Amino acid sequence: MAATDRLNGEAYWKKTSGLMWTVLGIWFIAGFGIHFFATALNPIHILGFPMGFYFAAQGSLIVFVVGLFWFAKRQNEIDEEFGVQED
């Protein structure tokens, strides 16, 4: 294995793992952080339902789905940058 290939692999892994940790951090905040503050938002009502309900039940799911699409798009960009993309 040439030194350039090794350095290229290390740079690829650094970007990929950085993206992974970023997404996991966002998911942690959406999964636990929003729920932690849901009770504080309950005095505000939307269509008769407490705002904490919307954030905890709906908002975190939206963040998860949007995060999946963003992760896939960004990972494809990283793959193309390093020439390891799928056809």
Buried (B, 14 or more C-beta within 10 A) or exposed (E): EEEEEEEBEEEBEEBBEEBEEBBEEBBEEBBEEBBEEBEEBBEEEEEEEBBBBBBBEEBBEEBBEEBEEBBEEBBEEBBEEBEEEEE
